[in-house]
Amino acid sequence: MDDNFPETVDNYFKILEENIDILANLAIDLEDEKEDELVPDMELYQLFDMTEDVSESSKIKRAEFNLAQRQVEYSL
C-alpha cells in the first residue's frame, strides 16, 4: 500500500472543503432548471393544423421548383 495514501486523502478532503459551496450551488442550479422545463401550451388540434400547414407549404415549394425546372428545360 502507498505510504502517501493518508496524505492524498487529506488533500482530497481539503479540495472538497474548498469547493463544497460551488458543488452546492450546482445542485441548486440543477433544481432550478427542472422548474424551467417547457410545457407545451398547444392543444392537439393546433399541432395537427400546424402539421397540415407545413405539409401544404412543402408541396407548394416543390411545385414551384418543378415549374422553374420545366421553364429552364423549355428555354434550352
C-alpha positions, -999 to +999 in steps of 0.1 A: +000+000+000+011+035-008+027+054+022+013+087+009-023+074+009-033+093+041-018+125+028-036+120-005-069+115+012-063+146+033-056+166+002-088+154-014-108+164+017-092+199+016-101+203-021-136+191-014-140+215+015-128+244-006-153+236-034-183+225-013-200+258-019-196+255-057-210+220-056-239+231-035-247+259-060-245+234-089-271+213-071-294+243-066-289+253-103-299+218-114-331+220-093-339+254-108-335+240-143-362+215-136-386+244-130-377+258-163-389+228-183-410+237-213-447+229-211-465+229-244-494+253-245-508+240-277-537+216-280-535+185-302-558+200-329-534+230-331-504+207-337-524+188-363-533+221-381-497+232-380-486+199-395-511+203-423-498+238-429-462+226-431-472+198-455-490+222-478-461+247-477-437+219-488-460+209-516-461+245-528-423+248-527-419+215-546-444+227-572-426+260-576-393+242-580-407+218-606-422+247-625-389+266-625-371+234-637-396+229-666-392+265-676-354+261-677-357+229-698-381+245-723-359+276-727-330+255-738 
